[in-house]
Amino acid sequence: MATVTLYVPDEFKKKLDSMPEVKWSEVFRNIIIRKVEQLKKFEQMADKGEI
């Protein structure tokens, strides 16, 4: 699996750190995967002239 580095503001990082029970890498990975799938679907619809 590849590694992606994400930079966030320090205040936001403090909020993330205050919730150590959350697996943030998993949360962000799922968000990115869903967004890429949405964009692919949008492109396919655009190619077909559906939008």
PQR file of N, CA, C, O and H, with PARSE charges and radii, in Angstrom:
ATOM      1  N   MET A   1       0.855  -1.174   0.000 -0.4000 1.5000
ATOM      2  CA  MET A   1       0.000   0.000   0.000 -0.0000 2.0000
ATOM      3  C   MET A   1       0.897   1.232   0.000  0.5500 1.7000
ATOM      4  O   MET A   1       1.916   1.271   0.689 -0.5500 1.4000
ATOM      5  N   ALA A   2       0.516   2.215  -0.763 -0.4000 1.5000
ATOM      6  CA  ALA A   2       1.269   3.460  -0.862 -0.0000 2.0000
ATOM      7  C   ALA A   2       0.985   4.360   0.338  0.5500 1.7000
ATOM      8  O   ALA A   2      -0.007   4.185   1.045 -0.5500 1.4000
ATOM      9  H   ALA A   2      -0.312   2.184  -1.323  0.4000 1.0000
ATOM     10  N   THR A   3       1.869   5.314   0.546 -0.4000 1.5000
ATOM     11  CA  THR A   3       1.716   6.272   1.633 -0.0000 2.0000
ATOM     12  C   THR A   3       1.410   7.642   1.050  0.5500 1.7000
ATOM     13  O   THR A   3       2.016   8.054   0.061 -0.5500 1.4000
ATOM     14  H   THR A   3       2.674   5.455  -0.029  0.4000 1.0000
ATOM     15  N   VAL A   4       0.464   8.348   1.668 -0.4000 1.5000
ATOM     16  CA  VAL A   4       0.126   9.717   1.299 -0.0000 2.0000
ATOM     17  C   VAL A   4       0.262  10.568   2.553  0.5500 1.7000
ATOM     18  O   VAL A   4      -0.219  10.191   3.621 -0.5500 1.4000
ATOM     19  H   VAL A   4      -0.029   8.014   2.471  0.4000 1.0000
ATOM     20  N   THR A   5       0.911  11.705   2.422 -0.4000 1.5000
ATOM     21  CA  THR A   5       1.078  12.606   3.553 -0.0000 2.0000
ATOM     22  C   THR A   5       0.039  13.707   3.459  0.5500 1.7000
ATOM     23  O   THR A   5      -0.151  14.314   2.405 -0.5500 1.4000
ATOM     24  H   THR A   5       1.301  12.012   1.554  0.4000 1.0000
ATOM     25  N   LEU A   6      -0.623  13.954   4.564 -0.4000 1.5000
ATOM     26  CA  LEU A   6      -1.671  14.960   4.615 -0.0000 2.0000
ATOM     27  C   LEU A   6      -1.275  16.031   5.622  0.5500 1.7000
ATOM     28  O   LEU A   6      -1.000  15.719   6.781 -0.5500 1.4000
ATOM     29  H   LEU A   6      -0.468  13.461   5.420  0.4000 1.0000
ATOM     30  N   TYR A   7      -1.245  17.263   5.203 -0.4000 1.5000
ATOM     31  CA  TYR A   7      -0.932  18.377   6.086 -0.0000 2.0000
ATOM     32  C   TYR A   7      -2.219  19.057   6.504  0.5500 1.7000
ATOM     33  O   TYR A   7      -3.065  19.375   5.668 -0.5500 1.4000
ATOM     34  H   TYR A   7      -1.469  17.516   4.262  0.4000 1.0000
ATOM     35  N   VAL A   8      -2.364  19.280   7.811 -0.4000 1.5000
ATOM     36  CA  VAL A   8      -3.543  19.949   8.351 -0.0000 2.0000
ATOM     37  C   VAL A   8      -3.083  21.042   9.315  0.5500 1.7000
ATOM     38  O   VAL A   8      -1.966  20.982   9.830 -0.5500 1.4000
ATOM     39  H   VAL A   8      -1.677  19.022   8.490  0.4000 1.0000
ATOM     40  N   PRO A   9      -3.925  22.032   9.560 -0.5600 1.5000
ATOM     41  CA  PRO A   9      -3.558  23.072  10.520  0.2800 2.0000
ATOM     42  C   PRO A   9      -3.295  22.470  11.907  0.5500 1.7000
ATOM     43  O   PRO A   9      -3.888  21.457  12.278 -0.5500 1.4000
ATOM     44  N   ASP A  10      -2.408  23.101  12.655 -0.4000 1.5000
ATOM     45  CA  ASP A  10      -2.040  22.602  13.980 -0.0000 2.0000
ATOM     46  C   ASP A  10      -3.239  22.431  14.901  0.5500 1.7000
ATOM     47  O   ASP A  10      -3.316  21.448  15.639 -0.5500 1.4000
ATOM     48  H   ASP A  10      -1.926  23.924  12.354  0.4000 1.0000
ATOM     49  N   GLU A  11      -4.169  23.367  14.869 -0.4000 1.5000
ATOM     50  CA  GLU A  11      -5.352  23.273  15.744 -0.0000 2.0000
ATOM     51  C   GLU A  11      -6.200  22.056  15.396  0.5500 1.7000
ATOM     52  O   GLU A  11      -6.750  21.400  16.280 -0.5500 1.4000
ATOM     53  H   GLU A  11      -4.107  24.166  14.270  0.4000 1.0000
ATOM     54  N   PHE A  12      -6.300  21.764  14.120 -0.4000 1.5000
ATOM     55  CA  PHE A  12      -7.057  20.592  13.691 -0.0000 2.0000
ATOM     56  C   PHE A  12      -6.358  19.320  14.144  0.5500 1.7000
ATOM     57  O   PHE A  12      -7.009  18.374  14.587 -0.5500 1.4000
ATOM     58  H   PHE A  12      -5.853  22.298  13.402  0.4000 1.0000
ATOM     59  N   LYS A  13      -5.041  19.294  14.036 -0.4000 1.5000
ATOM     60  CA  LYS A  13      -4.257  18.135  14.479 -0.0000 2.0000
ATOM     61  C   LYS A  13      -4.450  17.891  15.969  0.5500 1.7000
ATOM     62  O   LYS A  13      -4.532  16.741  16.400 -0.5500 1.4000
ATOM     63  H   LYS A  13      -4.512  20.063  13.676  0.4000 1.0000
ATOM     64  N   LYS A  14      -4.523  18.947  16.755 -0.4000 1.5000
ATOM     65  CA  LYS A  14      -4.762  18.798  18.193 -0.0000 2.0000
ATOM     66  C   LYS A  14      -6.110  18.131  18.451  0.5500 1.7000
ATOM     67  O   LYS A  14      -6.240  17.310  19.359 -0.5500 1.4000
ATOM     68  H   LYS A  14      -4.456  19.881  16.406  0.4000 1.0000
ATOM     69  N   LYS A  15      -7.111  18.488  17.646 -0.4000 1.5000
ATOM     70  CA  LYS A  15      -8.428  17.866  17.790 -0.0000 2.0000
ATOM     71  C   LYS A  15      -8.369  16.388  17.446  0.5500 1.7000
ATOM     72  O   LYS A  15      -8.969  15.559  18.130 -0.5500 1.4000
ATOM     73  H   LYS A  15      -7.005  19.155  16.908  0.4000 1.0000
ATOM     74  N   LEU A  16      -7.637  16.058  16.375 -0.4000 1.5000
ATOM     75  CA  LEU A  16      -7.482  14.655  16.002 -0.0000 2.0000
ATOM     76  C   LEU A  16      -6.772  13.887  17.110  0.5500 1.7000
ATOM     77  O   LEU A  16      -7.170  12.776  17.460 -0.5500 1.4000
ATOM     78  H   LEU A  16      -7.149  16.731  15.820  0.4000 1.0000
ATOM     79  N   ASP A  17      -5.731  14.478  17.653 -0.4000 1.5000
ATOM     80  CA  ASP A  17      -4.957  13.832  18.715 -0.0000 2.0000
ATOM     81  C   ASP A  17      -5.766  13.641  19.989  0.5500 1.7000
ATOM     82  O   ASP A  17      -5.465  12.759  20.793 -0.5500 1.4000
ATOM     83  H   ASP A  17      -5.407  15.381  17.369  0.4000 1.0000
ATOM     84  N   SER A  18      -6.788  14.463  20.173 -0.4000 1.5000
ATOM     85  CA  SER A  18      -7.604  14.351  21.383 -0.0000 2.0000
ATOM     86  C   SER A  18      -8.566  13.162  21.312  0.5500 1.7000
ATOM     87  O   SER A  18      -9.261  12.866  22.283 -0.5500 1.4000
ATOM     88  H   SER A  18      -7.032  15.180  19.520  0.4000 1.0000
ATOM     89  N   MET A  19      -8.604  12.482  20.160 -0.4000 1.5000
ATOM     90  CA  MET A  19      -9.468  11.311  19.978 -0.0000 2.0000
ATOM     91  C   MET A  19      -8.633  10.120  19.515  0.5500 1.7000
ATOM     92  O   MET A  19      -8.784   9.668  18.380 -0.5500 1.4000
ATOM     93  H   MET A  19      -8.039  12.723  19.370  0.4000 1.0000
ATOM     94  N   PRO A  20      -7.760   9.610  20.370 -0.5600 1.5000
ATOM     95  CA  PRO A  20      -6.843   8.532  19.956  0.2800 2.0000
ATOM     96  C   PRO A  20      -7.536   7.216  19.627  0.5500 1.7000
ATOM     97  O   PRO A  20      -6.944   6.338  19.000 -0.5500 1.4000
ATOM     98  N   GLU A  21      -8.785   7.080  20.047 -0.4000 1.5000
ATOM     99  CA  GLU A  21      -9.519   5.844  19.766 -0.0000 2.0000
ATOM    100  C   GLU A  21      -9.933   5.740  18.298  0.5500 1.7000
ATOM    101  O   GLU A  21     -10.290   4.658  17.831 -0.5500 1.4000
ATOM    102  H   GLU A  21      -9.267   7.794  20.556  0.4000 1.0000
ATOM    103  N   VAL A  22      -9.886   6.847  17.575 -0.4000 1.5000
ATOM    104  CA  VAL A  22     -10.274   6.866  16.155 -0.0000 2.0000
ATOM    105  C   VAL A  22      -9.052   6.565  15.294  0.5500 1.7000
ATOM    106  O   VAL A  22      -7.981   7.137  15.493 -0.5500 1.4000
ATOM    107  H   VAL A  22      -9.595   7.725  17.954  0.4000 1.0000
ATOM    108  N   LYS A  23      -9.227   5.675  14.354 -0.4000 1.5000
ATOM    109  CA  LYS A  23      -8.154   5.358  13.401 -0.0000 2.0000
ATOM    110  C   LYS A  23      -8.272   6.322  12.229  0.5500 1.7000
ATOM    111  O   LYS A  23      -8.919   6.027  11.224 -0.5500 1.4000
ATOM    112  H   LYS A  23     -10.097   5.210  14.193  0.4000 1.0000
ATOM    113  N   TRP A  24      -7.635   7.478  12.378 -0.4000 1.5000
ATOM    114  CA  TRP A  24      -7.797   8.550  11.403 -0.0000 2.0000
ATOM    115  C   TRP A  24      -7.323   8.153  10.015  0.5500 1.7000
ATOM    116  O   TRP A  24      -7.919   8.574   9.023 -0.5500 1.4000
ATOM    117  H   TRP A  24      -7.109   7.717  13.195  0.4000 1.0000
ATOM    118  N   SER A  25      -6.280   7.364   9.919 -0.4000 1.5000
ATOM    119  CA  SER A  25      -5.821   6.974   8.583 -0.0000 2.0000
ATOM    120  C   SER A  25      -6.905   6.180   7.860  0.5500 1.7000
ATOM    121  O   SER A  25      -7.086   6.322   6.650 -0.5500 1.4000
ATOM    122  H   SER A  25      -5.796   7.023  10.724  0.4000 1.0000
ATOM    123  N   GLU A  26      -7.620   5.344   8.606 -0.4000 1.5000
ATOM    124  CA  GLU A  26      -8.714   4.579   8.006 -0.0000 2.0000
ATOM    125  C   GLU A  26      -9.868   5.496   7.593  0.5500 1.7000
ATOM    126  O   GLU A  26     -10.454   5.328   6.523 -0.5500 1.4000
ATOM    127  H   GLU A  26      -7.473   5.229   9.589  0.4000 1.0000
ATOM    128  N   VAL A  27     -10.180   6.454   8.442 -0.4000 1.5000
ATOM    129  CA  VAL A  27     -11.262   7.406   8.146 -0.0000 2.0000
ATOM    130  C   VAL A  27     -10.938   8.182   6.870  0.5500 1.7000
ATOM    131  O   VAL A  27     -11.765   8.266   5.963 -0.5500 1.4000
ATOM    132  H   VAL A  27      -9.704   6.591   9.311  0.4000 1.0000
ATOM    133  N   PHE A  28      -9.737   8.747   6.805 -0.4000 1.5000
ATOM    134  CA  PHE A  28      -9.362   9.545   5.638 -0.0000 2.0000
ATOM    135  C   PHE A  28      -9.251   8.680   4.389  0.5500 1.7000
ATOM    136  O   PHE A  28      -9.633   9.114   3.302 -0.5500 1.4000
ATOM    137  H   PHE A  28      -9.065   8.680   7.542  0.4000 1.0000
ATOM    138  N   ARG A  29      -8.737   7.467   4.530 -0.4000 1.5000
ATOM    139  CA  ARG A  29      -8.630   6.555   3.386 -0.0000 2.0000
ATOM    140  C   ARG A  29     -10.013   6.295   2.792  0.5500 1.7000
ATOM    141  O   ARG A  29     -10.191   6.350   1.575 -0.5500 1.4000
ATOM    142  H   ARG A  29      -8.427   7.115   5.413  0.4000 1.0000
ATOM    143  N   ASN A  30     -10.993   6.010   3.654 -0.4000 1.5000
ATOM    144  CA  ASN A  30     -12.356   5.746   3.176 -0.0000 2.0000
ATOM    145  C   ASN A  30     -12.970   6.970   2.497  0.5500 1.7000
ATOM    146  O   ASN A  30     -13.653   6.844   1.481 -0.5500 1.4000
ATOM    147  H   ASN A  30     -10.849   5.966   4.643  0.4000 1.0000
ATOM    148  N   ILE A  31     -12.727   8.135   3.053 -0.4000 1.5000
ATOM    149  CA  ILE A  31     -13.246   9.369   2.449 -0.0000 2.0000
ATOM    150  C   ILE A  31     -12.646   9.575   1.062  0.5500 1.7000
ATOM    151  O   ILE A  31     -13.361   9.916   0.120 -0.5500 1.4000
ATOM    152  H   ILE A  31     -12.172   8.237   3.879  0.4000 1.0000
ATOM    153  N   ILE A  32     -11.347   9.371   0.936 -0.4000 1.5000
ATOM    154  CA  ILE A  32     -10.679   9.563  -0.352 -0.0000 2.0000
ATOM    155  C   ILE A  32     -11.178   8.548  -1.376  0.5500 1.7000
ATOM    156  O   ILE A  32     -11.433   8.898  -2.528 -0.5500 1.4000
ATOM    157  H   ILE A  32     -10.766   9.094   1.701  0.4000 1.0000
ATOM    158  N   ILE A  33     -11.316   7.297  -0.958 -0.4000 1.5000
ATOM    159  CA  ILE A  33     -11.803   6.256  -1.867 -0.0000 2.0000
ATOM    160  C   ILE A  33     -13.197   6.594  -2.365  0.5500 1.7000
ATOM    161  O   ILE A  33     -13.470   6.484  -3.560 -0.5500 1.4000
ATOM    162  H   ILE A  33     -11.109   7.013  -0.022  0.4000 1.0000
ATOM    163  N   ARG A  34     -14.090   7.008  -1.461 -0.4000 1.5000
ATOM    164  CA  ARG A  34     -15.455   7.373  -1.875 -0.0000 2.0000
ATOM    165  C   ARG A  34     -15.452   8.544  -2.839  0.5500 1.7000
ATOM    166  O   ARG A  34     -16.206   8.548  -3.812 -0.5500 1.4000
ATOM    167  H   ARG A  34     -13.869   7.097  -0.490  0.4000 1.0000
ATOM    168  N   LYS A  35     -14.611   9.539  -2.579 -0.4000 1.5000
ATOM    169  CA  LYS A  35     -14.562  10.716  -3.455 -0.0000 2.0000
ATOM    170  C   LYS A  35     -14.076  10.342  -4.844  0.5500 1.7000
ATOM    171  O   LYS A  35     -14.628  10.812  -5.839 -0.5500 1.4000
ATOM    172  H   LYS A  35     -13.998   9.536  -1.789  0.4000 1.0000
ATOM    173  N   VAL A  36     -13.047   9.500  -4.926 -0.4000 1.5000
ATOM    174  CA  VAL A  36     -12.537   9.068  -6.225 -0.0000 2.0000
ATOM    175  C   VAL A  36     -13.619   8.297  -6.985  0.5500 1.7000
ATOM    176  O   VAL A  36     -13.791   8.489  -8.189 -0.5500 1.4000
ATOM    177  H   VAL A  36     -12.599   9.118  -4.118  0.4000 1.0000
ATOM    178  N   GLU A  37     -14.342   7.433  -6.287 -0.4000 1.5000
ATOM    179  CA  GLU A  37     -15.432   6.688  -6.933 -0.0000 2.0000
ATOM    180  C   GLU A  37     -16.524   7.625  -7.437  0.5500 1.7000
ATOM    181  O   GLU A  37     -17.057   7.423  -8.529 -0.5500 1.4000
ATOM    182  H   GLU A  37     -14.203   7.277  -5.309  0.4000 1.0000
ATOM    183  N   GLN A  38     -16.863   8.647  -6.652 -0.4000 1.5000
ATOM    184  CA  GLN A  38     -17.860   9.627  -7.086 -0.0000 2.0000
ATOM    185  C   GLN A  38     -17.401  10.355  -8.342  0.5500 1.7000
ATOM    186  O   GLN A  38     -18.179  10.544  -9.277 -0.5500 1.4000
ATOM    187  H   GLN A  38     -16.430   8.811  -5.765  0.4000 1.0000
ATOM    188  N   LEU A  39     -16.140  10.762  -8.359 -0.4000 1.5000
ATOM    189  CA  LEU A  39     -15.614  11.488  -9.511 -0.0000 2.0000
ATOM    190  C   LEU A  39     -15.571  10.604 -10.759  0.5500 1.7000
ATOM    191  O   LEU A  39     -15.851  11.072 -11.862 -0.5500 1.4000
ATOM    192  H   LEU A  39     -15.508  10.609  -7.599  0.4000 1.0000
ATOM    193  N   LYS A  40     -15.221   9.334 -10.584 -0.4000 1.5000
ATOM    194  CA  LYS A  40     -15.228   8.409 -11.723 -0.0000 2.0000
ATOM    195  C   LYS A  40     -16.638   8.269 -12.277  0.5500 1.7000
ATOM    196  O   LYS A  40     -16.840   8.301 -13.491 -0.5500 1.4000
ATOM    197  H   LYS A  40     -14.994   8.954  -9.687  0.4000 1.0000
ATOM    198  N   LYS A  41     -17.610   8.115 -11.388 -0.4000 1.5000
ATOM    199  CA  LYS A  41     -18.998   7.981 -11.824 -0.0000 2.0000
ATOM    200  C   LYS A  41     -19.451   9.250 -12.549  0.5500 1.7000
ATOM    201  O   LYS A  41     -20.134   9.173 -13.571 -0.5500 1.4000
ATOM    202  H   LYS A  41     -17.446   8.090 -10.402  0.4000 1.0000
ATOM    203  N   PHE A  42     -19.076  10.403 -12.027 -0.4000 1.5000
ATOM    204  CA  PHE A  42     -19.415  11.673 -12.659 -0.0000 2.0000
ATOM    205  C   PHE A  42     -18.821  11.742 -14.067  0.5500 1.7000
ATOM    206  O   PHE A  42     -19.497  12.145 -15.014 -0.5500 1.4000
ATOM    207  H   PHE A  42     -18.522  10.466 -11.198  0.4000 1.0000
ATOM    208  N   GLU A  43     -17.536  11.341 -14.200 -0.4000 1.5000
ATOM    209  CA  GLU A  43     -16.890  11.352 -15.512 -0.0000 2.0000
ATOM    210  C   GLU A  43     -17.605  10.418 -16.487  0.5500 1.7000
ATOM    211  O   GLU A  43     -17.814  10.767 -17.648 -0.5500 1.4000
ATOM    212  H   GLU A  43     -16.986  11.013 -13.431  0.4000 1.0000
ATOM    213  N   GLN A  44     -17.980   9.227 -16.006 -0.4000 1.5000
ATOM    214  CA  GLN A  44     -18.673   8.270 -16.865 -0.0000 2.0000
ATOM    215  C   GLN A  44     -20.017   8.837 -17.322  0.5500 1.7000
ATOM    216  O   GLN A  44     -20.393   8.684 -18.484 -0.5500 1.4000
ATOM    217  H   GLN A  44     -17.810   8.943 -15.062  0.4000 1.0000
ATOM    218  N   MET A  45     -20.731   9.485 -16.423 -0.4000 1.5000
ATOM    219  CA  MET A  45     -22.015  10.077 -16.783 -0.0000 2.0000
ATOM    220  C   MET A  45     -21.823  11.207 -17.785  0.5500 1.7000
ATOM    221  O   MET A  45     -22.599  11.352 -18.729 -0.5500 1.4000
ATOM    222  H   MET A  45     -20.426   9.609 -15.479  0.4000 1.0000
ATOM    223  N   ALA A  46     -20.783  12.003 -17.570 -0.4000 1.5000
ATOM    224  CA  ALA A  46     -20.507  13.099 -18.494 -0.0000 2.0000
ATOM    225  C   ALA A  46     -20.136  12.578 -19.879  0.5500 1.7000
ATOM    226  O   ALA A  46     -20.559  13.125 -20.897 -0.5500 1.4000
ATOM    227  H   ALA A  46     -20.153  11.884 -16.803  0.4000 1.0000
ATOM    228  N   ASP A  47     -19.340  11.514 -19.898 -0.4000 1.5000
ATOM    229  CA  ASP A  47     -18.957  10.906 -21.189 -0.0000 2.0000
ATOM    230  C   ASP A  47     -20.164  10.381 -21.956  0.5500 1.7000
ATOM    231  O   ASP A  47     -20.187  10.414 -23.186 -0.5500 1.4000
ATOM    232  H   ASP A  47     -18.996  11.070 -19.071  0.4000 1.0000
ATOM    233  N   LYS A  48     -21.160   9.899 -21.232 -0.4000 1.5000
ATOM    234  CA  LYS A  48     -22.370   9.355 -21.848 -0.0000 2.0000
ATOM    235  C   LYS A  48     -23.394  10.449 -22.151  0.5500 1.7000
ATOM    236  O   LYS A  48     -24.442  10.174 -22.736 -0.5500 1.4000
ATOM    237  H   LYS A  48     -21.142   9.871 -20.233  0.4000 1.0000
ATOM    238  N   GLY A  49     -23.094  11.681 -21.757 -0.4000 1.5000
ATOM    239  CA  GLY A  49     -24.008  12.787 -21.984 -0.0000 2.0000
ATOM    240  C   GLY A  49     -25.206  12.775 -21.047  0.5500 1.7000
ATOM    241  O   GLY A  49     -26.243  13.371 -21.338 -0.5500 1.4000
ATOM    242  H   GLY A  49     -22.243  11.904 -21.283  0.4000 1.0000
ATOM    243  N   GLU A  50     -25.054  12.093 -19.924 -0.4000 1.5000
ATOM    244  CA  GLU A  50     -26.157  11.997 -18.970 -0.0000 2.0000
ATOM    245  C   GLU A  50     -26.263  13.219 -18.061  0.5500 1.7000
ATOM    246  O   GLU A  50     -27.260  13.406 -17.363 -0.5500 1.4000
ATOM    247  H   GLU A  50     -24.212  11.608 -19.687  0.4000 1.0000
ATOM    248  N   ILE A  51     -25.228  14.038 -18.082 -0.4000 1.5000
ATOM    249  CA  ILE A  51     -25.282  15.276 -17.282 -0.0000 2.0000
ATOM    250  C   ILE A  51     -24.816  16.440 -18.104  0.5500 1.7000
ATOM    251  O   ILE A  51     -24.787  17.569 -17.614 -0.5500 1.4000
ATOM    252  H   ILE A  51     -24.418  13.886 -18.649  0.4000 1.0000
TER
END
